[in-house]
Amino acid sequence: MSVEGVARPKAKILLIEDEEKLSRTLADYLSLNDYEVTYALTGYRGIELFYDRMHEIDLILLDIMLPDI
């Protein structure tokens, strides 16, 4: 809630991480803190999601050591 008492829209995060346990943990944590999270377990899937939703995504969290890109 904002100071005025009006709910603010949730920021939308695209999380791209190949370790499933870490992805789920991060997504759960971010969701608990009022972020809307979509995650991909491969770099290629992350790219697909980005192109499909590029106008909706506010932030990308990216593993820089993804094996497939």
C-alpha positions as CSV (number, residue, x, y, z in Angstrom):
1,M,0.0,0.0,0.0
2,S,1.2,3.5,-0.7
3,V,1.0,6.3,1.7
4,E,-2.4,7.4,0.3
5,G,-3.8,4.0,1.0
6,V,-4.1,3.0,-2.7
7,A,-2.5,-0.2,-3.8
8,R,0.4,0.2,-6.2
9,P,0.7,-2.1,-9.2
10,K,3.1,-5.0,-8.7
11,A,6.4,-4.7,-10.5
12,K,6.9,-7.6,-13.0
13,I,10.2,-9.4,-12.9
14,L,11.6,-12.0,-15.3
15,L,14.0,-14.3,-13.5
16,I,16.3,-16.4,-15.7
17,E,18.3,-19.0,-13.7
18,D,19.1,-22.6,-14.6
19,E,19.2,-23.9,-11.0
20,E,15.6,-24.8,-10.3
21,K,15.8,-24.7,-6.5
22,L,17.4,-21.3,-6.5
23,S,14.8,-20.0,-9.1
24,R,11.9,-21.2,-6.9
25,T,13.5,-19.8,-3.8
26,L,14.1,-16.4,-5.4
27,A,10.6,-16.3,-7.0
28,D,9.0,-17.2,-3.7
29,Y,10.9,-14.5,-1.8
30,L,10.1,-11.9,-4.4
31,S,6.5,-12.9,-4.6
32,L,6.2,-12.5,-0.8
33,N,7.5,-9.0,-1.3
34,D,4.8,-8.0,-3.7
35,Y,6.6,-8.6,-7.0
36,E,5.0,-10.6,-9.9
37,V,7.7,-13.1,-11.0
38,T,7.9,-15.2,-14.1
39,Y,11.0,-17.5,-14.3
40,A,12.7,-19.5,-16.9
41,L,15.1,-22.4,-16.3
42,T,17.0,-21.9,-19.6
43,G,18.5,-19.0,-21.4
44,Y,16.5,-19.8,-24.5
45,R,13.2,-19.9,-22.6
46,G,14.1,-16.6,-20.9
47,I,14.6,-15.0,-24.3
48,E,11.3,-16.4,-25.5
49,L,9.5,-15.0,-22.5
50,F,11.2,-11.7,-22.9
51,Y,10.1,-11.3,-26.5
52,D,6.6,-12.4,-25.6
53,R,6.2,-10.0,-22.6
54,M,8.8,-7.3,-23.2
55,H,6.3,-4.5,-22.7
56,E,5.2,-5.9,-19.4
57,I,8.5,-6.7,-17.8
58,D,10.0,-4.1,-15.4
59,L,13.2,-5.9,-14.4
60,I,15.2,-8.9,-15.6
61,L,17.3,-10.9,-13.1
62,L,19.7,-13.0,-15.1
63,D,22.3,-15.7,-14.3
64,I,25.3,-14.6,-16.3
65,M,26.7,-18.1,-16.5
66,L,23.8,-19.9,-18.3
67,P,25.1,-22.9,-20.2
68,D,22.8,-22.6,-23.3
69,I,23.5,-19.0,-24.2
